[in-house]
Amino acid sequence: MRKIRWFISILGVIVLLAAMIQNAEPTTLKLFAFETRLPTSILLLATSVTSFLIGGLVVGRLMRISDGGKVVSEPSRPLSEPPIANSPIHPPTTTQPGP
């Protein structure tokens, strides 16, 4: 899964760079009373970075909500050690008196 994610990320960067190289002419940006002329490549880069950051924040927030803010996995330990007593994964055990 990690290799697929890297492949898609690298492909996205290559497509973005190709679009930036082909769109270097200046464009007028108007926002309310603000007006400026910037190369289209800079606007593409700013839009991509902004959307990446917003997407990362949203996904991180959703993952935190779905996990309840808890650590998903317990710390790794050697297989030779016994399970950690009274942990959420290994609740305390009680022994029943024999007959």
N, C-alpha and C positions, 0 to 999 in steps of 0.2 A: 504494500500500500504506500509505503514511504517513497519507493522509486517512482510510482505513478504520480504522486504529488509533485516530486521534483521535476519530472518530465513535463507536466502541465505548466509548472511555474516557469521553467526555462523557455518553453514554447511561447508562453505569454510575453515574456521579456523580449524575445526575438521579434515577435509580431509588433510589439510596441516600438521597438527601435526602428524597424522597417517603416512604420507609419510616420515616426518622427523625422526620419531622413527624407522621406518623400513630401513632407508637408512643412517646409521651412519658410514659406511666404508669411508676411505679417498679416494679422487679423485684428480687427477692432473689437475690443471687449467692452460692452456697456452694461453697467449694473447700477441702476438708479441714477445718481448724479455722477458716478465714477465712470470715466472713459479712458481707455489706454489701448495702445497698439503693441501686440506681442506676437512673436512667431507662433504659428499653430503648434509646432512641436513642443514648445514650453507649456502651452495650454493642455496638450495631451498628457504630458508628464505630470503636471500639477493635478489634473483630474484623476489620473491613474493612482498616484500616491495617496491622494485623499480617499479614494474609494477603497484602496487596500487597507488603509488605517481604520476606516469606519467598519469595514467587513471584519477585520481582525478583532476589533473591540466588541462587535455584536456577537461573533462566534464565541469569543472568550467569556462573555457574559452569559450566553445561553448554556455553555458547558458548566459554568460555575453554578447556575441555577439548577440544572439537571442533576448535578452531583450533590446538591445540598451544601456546597462549600466544604465537603469532606475530602480527605485524601483518598484516592481511589485504590491505590495499592499500598500494601504494607512494605516497609523497607526490606531489602534483600538480606538474607542471612545464609550462612553455610547450611547445607543439608544435614550435617552432622549434629547441629544444635536442635534441641527439642522445640516445639512450638512455644510461642510467647504466651505465658499464662495470663488469663483475664484480658485478652485483647478482644476487639470486636469480632474478629474472625474465629477465635478460639475462646468461647465463653468458659467460665469456671465450671469444673465438673465436681459433682458430689459423689461420694461413695456410699453405697447402700450397705448396711451391716449384714453380714452373712447369716444363714440360718443356724 
